[in-house]
């Protein structure tokens, strides 16, 4: 059987890469969250803040110059007839008249565009993989309104065909996997590089902070109210939230005192470990919320307990409170035009994203969908069009921030990816035309400078192990 696609063809390379990690003896790989300071003599010893560390290693690449292209640098800049040079996994230069290093691969991109790889801040790939059957449904631990003890990464199935589709069809190079929204505290999220790996840890973005998925509104009150349990109302949602944060603050005080002064070690609570991480600023709150009034309440609650909401997700009514979001340095991750499918999403408008941009708020597109993640560039085009019809002029180049740099900022990785700047990861997409056109698709996608998808090379089309032997062998059409 012919094996098509880089996902399958590089399985052996992936094994060698992962095997190489083991050869380093006791050396720990770069971790996926902040580590506690080593305790001073006589003080208490803290617990491991990162027991499931990243083992990600970039695939090998070659020095590459893509030239004669239109460039959106991800920070609002546009360069005509420009070039992008990357080597050793990093962007080396962006502009015109770049010197070609000896031995570099040169790609003439006349008539084409280059952008940073797309970053999706809200995905459930791997936790709700394809095929969508109950046996693979692992995104919602809907057994208690507070499940801060669960981690989305422990449900991620690396063989989900959706990862390859997102890369090849959508140019997505990084994504955050979140638990579902059945619970008030849904659990930890994880940031992944969109590469083939045998394990979740082999995909884990090195050094990316963890997130805490929270939810407000209809979902938690419906799930638990239907069971005759609290919360059954929005006021019940907030009551359980506040009681849980009060417990977390007490837990944090005990552990902070122990790590600073020693004494009897406090009892461990895995859920409280996560909430302590939020209160300490290590873990970012990613909050599912639709209505403007509820978002305002949540920001007040965050001030009460001393944490920060990094981003409201879906945020259908965010356009009503753009000034409050800006004031609180809280982002909004939104759809282009999904609204009206339940009461809390009723008051949505297509101009949401553009109005937030105009207000100076941090705003971005997101998918929340295994198909939508394959066309986030088109979703931005729709949001742009809606804004322009309302008289809000945003350039195409500025709008690319909604796809790369803004989500990178919200994930705490904007110093490493999200724009085409020297020294950043070479997460790069070559599009076969204007990337905001419905007719355009990725032609080549590099992750950390490694060519992982090439529309012109059948051997570099991602196919998961699960798809091997299936009818059609999982070809990306």
C-alpha positions as CSV (number, residue, x, y, z in Angstrom):
1,X,0.0,0.0,0.0
2,X,1.4,3.4,-0.9
3,X,1.6,5.7,2.1
4,X,0.7,9.2,1.2
5,X,1.2,12.3,3.3
6,X,3.8,13.7,5.6
7,X,1.8,12.7,8.8
8,X,2.3,9.0,7.9
9,X,5.6,9.3,6.0
10,X,7.3,11.1,8.9
11,X,6.1,8.6,11.5
12,X,9.5,7.0,11.6
13,X,11.2,10.4,11.7
14,X,8.9,11.3,14.6
15,X,10.0,8.2,16.4
16,X,13.6,9.1,15.9
17,X,13.0,12.6,17.1
18,X,11.2,11.4,20.2
19,X,13.8,8.7,20.7
20,X,16.5,11.4,20.6
21,X,14.9,13.0,23.6
22,X,15.4,9.9,25.7
23,X,19.1,9.8,24.8
24,X,19.7,13.0,26.8
25,X,19.6,11.1,30.0
26,X,18.1,13.2,32.9
27,X,17.8,16.4,30.9
28,X,14.3,17.6,31.1
29,X,12.7,19.0,27.9
30,X,11.3,22.6,27.7
31,X,8.2,22.6,29.8
32,X,4.7,23.7,29.0
33,X,4.1,25.9,32.0
34,X,6.0,28.0,34.4
35,X,8.0,26.1,37.0
36,X,8.0,27.0,40.7
37,X,11.1,28.5,42.2
38,X,13.5,26.0,43.9
39,X,12.8,26.2,47.6
40,X,15.5,27.7,49.8
41,X,17.0,25.6,52.6
42,X,14.6,25.0,55.4
43,X,11.5,26.0,53.3
44,X,8.8,23.7,52.1
45,X,9.2,21.9,48.8
46,X,6.5,22.7,46.2
47,X,4.8,20.2,44.0
48,X,5.7,19.7,40.3
49,X,3.8,22.3,38.3
50,X,4.4,20.5,35.0
51,X,4.3,16.7,35.4
52,X,3.6,16.2,31.7
53,X,6.3,18.2,30.0
54,X,6.5,18.9,26.3
55,X,8.8,16.6,24.3
56,X,8.3,18.6,21.1
57,X,11.2,18.7,18.7
58,X,10.9,20.6,15.4
59,X,11.2,18.5,12.3
60,X,14.3,19.1,10.2
61,X,14.1,21.9,7.6
62,X,16.4,23.5,5.1
63,X,17.3,27.2,4.6
64,X,14.5,28.6,2.4
65,X,13.9,31.8,0.6
66,X,10.3,32.5,-0.7
67,X,10.5,35.5,-3.1
68,X,8.4,37.7,-5.3
69,X,5.4,37.4,-3.0
70,X,3.0,39.8,-1.3
71,X,3.6,39.5,2.5
72,X,1.3,40.1,5.4
73,X,3.7,40.1,8.3
74,X,1.1,39.5,10.9
75,X,1.7,42.9,12.7
76,X,-0.2,45.0,10.2
77,X,2.5,45.4,7.6
78,X,2.2,44.6,3.9
79,X,5.2,44.2,1.5
80,X,4.8,43.9,-2.2
81,X,7.3,41.9,-4.3
82,X,8.9,40.9,-1.0
83,X,10.9,37.9,0.3
84,X,10.9,35.8,3.4
85,X,14.0,33.9,4.5
86,X,14.1,31.3,7.2
87,X,16.7,28.8,8.4
88,X,17.3,26.7,11.5
89,X,13.6,26.9,12.3
90,X,13.6,30.7,12.6
91,X,12.7,33.7,10.5
92,X,15.9,35.3,9.3
93,X,14.7,38.2,7.2
94,X,11.6,39.7,5.7
95,X,11.6,42.4,3.0
96,X,13.1,43.2,-0.4
97,X,16.5,42.5,-1.7
98,X,17.4,39.7,0.8
99,X,20.7,37.9,0.2
100,X,20.3,34.2,-0.7
101,X,22.4,32.0,1.5
102,X,24.5,29.4,-0.3
103,X,22.6,26.1,-0.6
104,X,19.2,27.6,0.3
105,X,16.0,26.4,-1.4
106,X,14.6,29.3,-3.5
107,X,10.8,29.4,-4.2
108,X,9.5,31.9,-6.8
109,X,6.1,32.9,-5.5
110,X,5.1,35.3,-8.2
111,X,1.4,36.1,-7.9
112,X,1.2,34.5,-4.4
113,X,1.0,35.6,-0.8
114,X,3.0,34.6,2.3
115,X,1.6,35.0,5.9
116,X,2.4,33.7,9.4
117,X,0.7,30.4,10.2
118,X,-2.8,30.8,11.5
119,X,-3.3,30.3,15.2
120,X,-6.7,29.0,16.5
121,X,-7.3,29.9,20.1
122,X,-10.4,27.7,20.4
123,X,-10.4,24.2,19.1
124,X,-11.5,20.8,20.4
125,X,-9.5,18.7,17.9
126,X,-8.2,15.5,19.5
127,X,-10.8,15.8,22.3
128,X,-13.7,15.6,19.9
129,X,-11.9,14.0,16.9
130,X,-13.2,12.5,13.7
131,X,-15.0,10.2,13.4
132,X,-17.4,11.9,15.7
133,X,-18.6,8.8,17.7
134,X,-19.3,8.4,21.4
135,X,-16.3,6.3,21.9
136,X,-14.1,9.3,20.9
137,X,-16.2,12.0,22.7
138,X,-13.8,13.2,25.4
139,X,-14.2,16.9,25.7
140,X,-16.7,17.4,28.5
141,X,-16.3,15.9,32.0
142,X,-19.9,16.7,32.7
143,X,-20.0,15.1,36.1
144,X,-19.7,18.2,38.3
145,X,-19.9,22.0,37.6
146,X,-16.3,22.3,38.9
147,X,-13.9,20.0,37.1
148,X,-10.7,22.2,37.3
149,X,-8.8,18.9,37.9
150,X,-9.2,17.6,34.4
151,X,-6.7,18.6,31.6
152,X,-7.7,18.6,28.0
153,X,-4.3,17.2,27.0
154,X,-5.2,13.9,28.6
155,X,-8.0,13.4,26.1
156,X,-6.0,14.5,23.0
157,X,-5.8,11.8,20.3
158,X,-2.8,12.7,18.1
159,X,-4.2,10.6,15.3
160,X,-7.3,12.8,14.8
161,X,-7.5,13.4,11.0
162,X,-8.7,17.0,11.8
163,X,-5.1,18.1,12.6
164,X,-4.0,17.3,9.1
165,X,-7.0,19.0,7.6
166,X,-6.4,22.1,9.6
167,X,-2.8,22.3,8.4
168,X,-3.4,21.5,4.7
169,X,-6.7,23.2,4.1
170,X,-6.5,26.0,6.7
171,X,-2.8,26.9,7.2
172,X,-3.2,26.4,10.9
173,X,0.2,25.8,12.6
174,X,-0.7,26.3,16.3
175,X,-3.9,25.7,18.2
176,X,-5.3,25.7,21.7
177,X,-7.3,22.6,22.7
178,X,-9.9,23.3,25.3
179,X,-12.4,21.2,27.4
180,X,-16.0,21.7,26.5
181,X,-18.4,24.2,28.1
182,X,-20.7,22.0,30.2
183,X,-19.0,23.1,33.4
184,X,-18.3,26.4,35.1
185,X,-14.7,25.3,35.5
186,X,-14.1,22.9,32.6
187,X,-10.4,22.2,33.2
188,X,-7.0,23.0,31.7
189,X,-6.4,23.8,28.1
190,X,-3.2,23.0,26.2
191,X,-1.4,24.7,23.3
192,X,-0.2,22.4,20.5
193,X,2.0,22.7,17.5
194,X,0.2,21.2,14.5
195,X,2.6,18.5,13.7
196,X,2.6,14.7,13.6
197,X,3.6,13.1,16.9
198,X,2.9,9.7,18.5
199,X,2.0,11.4,21.8
200,X,0.2,14.6,22.9
201,X,3.5,15.7,24.6
202,X,5.2,15.5,21.2
203,X,2.8,18.2,20.0
204,X,2.9,20.4,23.0
205,X,4.1,23.9,22.4
206,X,7.3,24.4,24.4
207,X,6.9,27.0,27.2
208,X,3.3,27.9,26.4
209,X,1.3,28.7,29.5
210,X,-1.7,26.6,30.4
211,X,-5.2,27.9,30.2
212,X,-8.2,27.4,32.4
213,X,-11.5,26.9,30.5
214,X,-14.4,28.5,32.3
215,X,-18.0,28.9,31.1
216,X,-20.9,31.2,32.0
217,X,-24.5,31.4,30.8
218,X,-26.8,28.7,29.5
219,X,-24.6,25.6,29.3
220,X,-23.7,25.0,33.0
221,X,-27.2,26.0,34.3
222,X,-28.8,23.7,31.7
223,X,-26.6,20.7,32.3
224,X,-26.8,20.8,36.1
225,X,-30.3,22.3,36.5
226,X,-31.6,19.4,34.4
227,X,-30.1,17.1,37.0
228,X,-31.8,19.0,39.9
229,X,-28.4,20.3,41.0
230,X,-26.8,23.7,41.5
231,X,-26.3,25.8,39.4
232,X,-29.7,26.0,37.8
233,X,-29.7,29.7,37.2
234,X,-27.2,32.4,36.2
235,X,-27.1,33.6,39.8
236,X,-26.3,30.0,40.7
237,X,-23.4,30.1,38.2
238,X,-21.9,33.1,39.9
239,X,-22.5,31.8,43.4
240,X,-20.6,28.5,42.6
241,X,-17.8,30.4,40.9
242,X,-17.3,32.8,43.9
243,X,-17.4,30.0,46.4
244,X,-14.8,28.0,44.4
245,X,-12.5,31.0,44.0
246,X,-12.8,31.7,47.8
247,X,-11.7,28.1,48.4
248,X,-8.8,28.5,45.9
249,X,-7.6,31.7,47.6
250,X,-7.4,29.8,50.9
251,X,-5.6,26.9,49.2
252,X,-3.1,29.3,47.6
253,X,-2.4,31.0,51.0
254,X,-1.6,27.7,52.6
255,X,0.7,26.5,49.8
256,X,2.4,29.9,49.5
257,X,3.1,29.9,53.2
258,X,4.4,26.3,53.2
259,X,6.7,26.9,50.2
260,X,8.0,30.1,51.9
261,X,8.3,29.0,55.5
262,X,8.0,25.2,55.6
263,X,6.0,23.4,58.3
264,X,3.3,20.8,57.7
265,X,2.7,20.2,54.0
266,X,-0.9,21.2,53.0
267,X,-3.0,18.5,51.4
268,X,-3.0,18.3,47.6
269,X,-6.1,19.1,45.6
270,X,-5.5,18.8,41.9
271,X,-8.4,21.1,41.0
272,X,-7.1,23.7,43.4
273,X,-3.6,23.4,41.9
274,X,-5.0,24.7,38.7
275,X,-6.9,27.6,40.3
276,X,-3.9,28.5,42.4
277,X,-2.0,28.7,39.1
278,X,-4.6,31.2,37.9
279,X,-4.3,33.3,41.0
280,X,-0.5,33.2,40.7
281,X,-0.6,34.4,37.1
282,X,0.8,31.2,35.7
283,X,-2.4,30.0,34.0
284,X,-4.6,32.1,31.7
285,X,-8.4,32.1,32.0
286,X,-10.2,31.4,28.7
287,X,-13.9,32.1,29.4
288,X,-16.8,30.8,27.2
289,X,-19.3,33.7,27.4
290,X,-21.9,35.2,25.1
291,X,-23.7,38.1,26.7
292,X,-22.2,41.5,27.4
293,X,-23.8,41.8,30.9
294,X,-22.3,38.4,31.9
295,X,-18.9,39.3,30.7
296,X,-19.0,42.5,32.7
297,X,-20.0,40.5,35.8
298,X,-17.2,38.0,35.3
299,X,-14.6,40.8,35.0
300,X,-15.9,42.2,38.3
301,X,-15.6,38.8,39.9
302,X,-12.0,38.5,38.6
303,X,-11.2,41.8,40.3
304,X,-12.8,40.5,43.5
305,X,-10.5,37.5,43.7
306,X,-7.4,38.9,42.1
307,X,-7.2,37.0,38.7
308,X,-7.5,38.2,35.1
309,X,-9.7,37.0,32.3
310,X,-7.4,36.6,29.3
311,X,-10.1,36.2,26.7
312,X,-13.8,35.7,26.4
313,X,-14.6,33.1,23.7
314,X,-17.6,33.3,21.3
315,X,-18.3,36.7,22.9
316,X,-21.3,37.3,20.6
317,X,-22.3,40.6,22.4
318,X,-18.7,41.8,22.9
319,X,-19.3,44.7,20.6
320,X,-21.4,46.3,23.3
321,X,-18.5,46.5,25.8
322,X,-15.5,47.1,23.7
323,X,-14.4,49.9,26.0
324,X,-14.6,47.6,29.1
325,X,-12.6,44.9,27.4
326,X,-9.9,47.4,26.4
327,X,-9.9,48.8,29.9
328,X,-9.4,45.3,31.4
329,X,-6.9,44.2,28.8
330,X,-9.2,41.3,28.0
331,X,-9.4,39.8,24.5
332,X,-12.5,38.6,22.6
333,X,-12.3,35.5,20.4
334,X,-15.3,35.6,18.1
335,X,-16.9,34.1,15.1
336,X,-17.6,36.1,11.9
337,X,-21.4,35.4,11.8
338,X,-22.5,32.6,14.1
339,X,-25.4,33.8,16.2
340,X,-29.0,33.3,16.8
341,X,-28.8,29.5,17.5
342,X,-29.8,30.0,21.2
343,X,-31.1,32.9,23.3
344,X,-27.8,34.0,24.7
345,X,-26.4,34.2,21.1
346,X,-29.5,36.0,19.8
347,X,-28.1,39.5,19.7
348,X,-25.2,38.9,17.5
349,X,-24.1,41.1,14.5
350,X,-21.7,40.6,11.7
351,X,-19.9,43.8,12.6
352,X,-18.8,42.4,16.0
353,X,-15.2,41.9,15.2
354,X,-14.7,45.1,13.3
355,X,-16.4,47.2,16.0
356,X,-14.1,45.7,18.6
357,X,-11.1,46.4,16.5
358,X,-12.3,50.0,16.1
359,X,-12.7,50.3,19.9
360,X,-9.0,49.3,20.3
361,X,-9.8,46.0,22.0
362,X,-7.8,42.8,21.5
363,X,-9.8,40.7,19.1
364,X,-9.4,37.6,17.0
365,X,-11.2,35.0,15.0
366,X,-11.7,31.4,16.3
367,X,-13.3,28.2,15.1
368,X,-14.7,26.0,17.8
369,X,-15.3,23.6,14.9
370,X,-13.4,20.9,13.1
371,X,-14.6,22.2,9.7
372,X,-14.5,25.9,10.5
373,X,-10.8,25.6,11.5
374,X,-10.1,24.8,7.8
375,X,-11.3,28.2,6.6
376,X,-10.5,30.8,9.2
377,X,-9.0,33.0,6.6
378,X,-12.4,33.1,4.9
379,X,-14.1,33.9,8.2
380,X,-11.9,36.9,8.6
381,X,-12.8,38.0,5.0
382,X,-16.5,37.9,6.0
383,X,-15.9,39.9,9.2
384,X,-13.9,42.5,7.1
385,X,-16.7,42.8,4.6
386,X,-19.3,43.3,7.3
387,X,-17.2,46.0,8.9
388,X,-16.6,47.8,5.6
389,X,-20.3,47.9,4.9
390,X,-20.7,49.6,8.2
391,X,-18.0,52.2,7.3
392,X,-15.2,50.6,9.4
393,X,-12.1,50.5,7.2
394,X,-9.6,47.9,8.2
395,X,-6.8,46.9,5.8
396,X,-6.3,43.3,4.8
397,X,-2.9,43.3,6.3
398,X,-4.1,44.7,9.6
399,X,-6.9,42.1,9.7
400,X,-4.3,39.3,9.5
401,X,-3.5,40.1,13.2
402,X,-6.9,38.6,14.0
403,X,-5.5,35.3,12.7
404,X,-2.0,35.2,14.1
405,X,-0.6,37.8,16.4
406,X,-3.7,38.5,18.5
407,X,-4.3,34.8,19.4
408,X,-0.5,34.4,20.0
409,X,-0.8,37.3,22.5
410,X,-3.8,35.7,24.2
411,X,-1.9,32.5,24.5
412,X,1.3,34.1,25.8
413,X,3.4,33.0,22.9
414,X,3.6,36.2,20.8
415,X,7.3,36.6,21.6
416,X,7.9,33.4,19.7
417,X,5.3,33.1,16.9
418,X,2.3,35.0,15.4
419,X,4.3,37.3,13.0
420,X,7.0,37.2,10.5
421,X,9.8,38.8,12.4
422,X,13.5,37.8,12.6
423,X,14.1,35.4,15.5
424,X,10.5,34.1,15.7
425,X,9.5,30.6,14.8
426,X,9.3,30.0,11.0
427,X,5.6,29.1,11.0
428,X,4.9,30.2,7.5
429,X,2.1,29.7,4.9
430,X,2.5,30.2,1.1
431,X,-1.0,30.8,-0.4
432,X,-1.7,30.2,-4.0
433,X,-3.5,33.6,-4.2
434,X,-5.0,36.3,-2.1
435,X,-5.5,34.6,1.3
436,X,-8.8,36.4,1.9
437,X,-10.3,35.0,-1.2
438,X,-12.7,32.0,-1.1
439,X,-10.8,30.6,-4.1
440,X,-7.4,30.5,-2.3
441,X,-5.8,27.6,-0.5
442,X,-2.4,26.9,1.1
443,X,0.2,25.8,-1.3
444,X,2.9,25.1,1.2
445,X,3.0,25.2,5.0
446,X,6.1,25.2,7.2
447,X,6.2,24.7,10.9
448,X,9.4,25.8,12.6
449,X,10.9,25.9,9.1
450,X,10.1,22.3,8.2
451,X,7.9,21.8,5.1
452,X,5.0,19.8,6.4
453,X,2.5,20.3,3.6
454,X,3.1,20.8,-0.2
455,X,0.1,20.8,-2.5
456,X,2.3,19.8,-5.3
457,X,3.9,16.9,-3.6
458,X,1.6,13.9,-2.8
459,X,4.2,12.7,-0.3
460,X,3.8,15.8,1.8
461,X,0.1,15.6,2.4
462,X,-0.9,14.8,6.0
463,X,-2.5,11.5,6.7
464,X,-3.0,10.3,10.3
465,X,-2.2,6.7,11.2
466,X,-5.9,6.2,11.8
467,X,-6.6,6.9,8.1
468,X,-4.0,4.5,6.7
469,X,-5.8,1.7,5.0
470,X,-9.1,3.5,4.9
471,X,-10.8,4.0,1.5
472,X,-9.0,6.7,-0.4
473,X,-6.1,6.5,2.2
474,X,-7.1,9.9,3.6
475,X,-6.0,11.9,0.6
476,X,-6.4,15.6,1.1
477,X,-8.5,16.7,-2.0
